[in-house]
Amino acid sequence: MTTKAYWIGRVEVTNMDAYKNYVALNGAAFSKYGARFLVRGGSFEVAEGGAKSRNVVIEFPSYEQAVACYHSPEYSAAIAARKDAAFVDLIIINGYDGPQPS
């Protein structure tokens, strides 16, 4: 069984009009690579450390798909549109399917 993977993003939008162009373009890559939003904005509480104003968690069928999506021509176009619209911290991380605390 392949473990799912995730993009975890923290975003500070600096130009909402330009950011809308990024949002309009990123769907092509996300659809192609089987992405599914688990978190997309929404209310949050900073329990420790710092934060940006927007948080995103996107699930992918596999780590390979998550990495391929980021490096795809479709997502590269979205990144170019986002260039002057937001500051982003993004990690691509493998999921965990092992024992849980009991």
PyMOL commands that set and color helices and strands:
alter all, ss='L'
color gray80, all
select helices_A, chain A and resi 16-32+63-71+73-82
alter helices_A, ss='H'
color red, helices_A
select strands_A, chain A and resi 5-13+36-40+54-60+86-94
alter strands_A, ss='S'
color yellow, strands_A
deselect
rebuild
show_as cartoon
